[in-house]
């Protein structure tokens, strides 16, 4: 093994890693800052409105609210955020595709084809030959 082969093999800690962005991490961060951190602020405000002997009870109640809220968010909230973000992504992608197809003019068939029916135009036959809207009886 020569010197150049040793130089080419970098140690694991020196390898450059590409940072990745995760939408779920952003959602968790925002939920933590907007929702969970507000319980500490509310605990201070609520403690200021109560008598001194109830301060410990108020703080413990808000601590338990924070613990239950955090657990509930990580059990249910993460799933709801993931489902919501998936729905937003699917809606945005679908709208972009339909908008592009509409601008290209291939989203709809011609008016003549629409009046004749797609069964006759695409398949060469009427699929519901015995079906009638009106009869002469």
N, C-alpha and C positions, 0 to 999 in steps of 0.2 A: 504494500500500500504506500503510495507516494504522498508527498506533501499536498499536492493539489486535491487529492481525493479526501484528505482530512479536512481541508478548508471548506470544501463543498458541503460537507455534512455538518449543519449547524445543530447545536444543542436544542432541545425542545423548548427551553425557556427563551431562546433568542429568535424563534420563528415568529414572524409577523402574523398576527391574527386580524382578520377583517371584522370590524364591529358590525353587529347585526341589530336591526331595530325590530322590536316586537310590539305590535299594537296592544296585546294583552298586558304587557308590562306597563305601557303608558296608561291604560285604563285602570290598572291596579294603583298606580301612583296617583292619578287624579282622584280616584275614589278615596284613597287614604288621606289625601290632603283636604279634600272638600267635605267628606262625610265623617271619617273617623276622628280626625283631629278636632272637629268642632265639639266633640263630647267633653274634651278637657276644658275648652273655653266656657261651655255651658255649665260645667261643674263649678267653675269659679264664680260665674254670674249667679247661679242658683244658691251657692253657699253664702254669697253676700246678701241675699234676700231672706235668709233664715236666721234663727237664733243661734248663738254660739254653741249651745249644747247639741244641736242637730247637725253641726258641720261635718262631723265624722261620718254620720249616717248618709248624708247627701253625697259626700265624696266617694264612699264605698258603693252607693247605688250607681253613681255615674261610672265608676270603674267597672262594675259588673255589666252595665249597659255597653261599655266599650268592648269588653271581652266577648259578650254574646253577639254584638254587632260584627266584630271582626270574624268570629267563627262562622256566623251566618253568611257573611260576604264571601268567605273562602269556600263555603260549601255550595251556596246557591248563586251568589252574586257573580262569581267568575264564570259560571255556566251561562248566566243571562247576558253578561257582557260579551262573551264569545259568540253566543247565538245572535245577538244584536249586531255585532260587527260583521258577522258572516252575512246577515240579511242586507246590511247596508252595502257591502261589497258586491253581493249578487245583484242587487237592485241597480247599483251604479254601472256595473259591467253590462247588464242586460239593456239598460237604457242607452248606453253608448253603442252597443251593437245594433239595436233597433234604429237609432238615429242615423248611424252610418248606412244601414240598408235602405232607409227611407230616402236619404240624400242620393244614393246610387240608383234609386228607382227600381229596385228588385224586391221590395217588400210586398207589393200587391201585384195581382195579375191584371191583365188589360180589362177594359170595361166589357168588350165583346165576350171574352172568356168568362167573366163573372156572370153575364146574363145567360150564356149557354149552360153554364154549370161546369164545375171542374170534373165531374164524373165523365161527361162526354168528351171534354177536351183532353183530359189526361189519360183516360182509360179506353176511350172509343165506344163506350156503351153507357146506357142509363142504368144505374144501380137499382133504382126503385121504379121499375117500369109499371107496376100495377098500382102504384100510389098516385092518387089524384086529390087535388084540393077541392075541385068542383065536379059535379057530375050533371049530366043532362037528363036525369031520370025525373 
